[in-house]
């Protein structure tokens, strides 16, 4: 009985988070939308952190300098990707090593 009550409470909380839904199809759609919203928020947080790091490098006078090797990041790369932290060679090595995933801690 306690588990049933806990399960009902969990569903009630889920409905509050995802919005009231009428049936399991609606619930599935609401859950999918919630997942998409969370993924979008994580991307926005990651982007804001990258901007913060770029602003910090500007304050330190090292913006445009590769954080790995210290060489200058080409202007064209910075123009296309203003928050770039690495030169193209170091970024390529980084992506090979980490499989292109961002290893910065998330939320």
Order of alpha helices (4+ residues) and beta strands (2+ residues): alpha-alpha-alpha-alpha
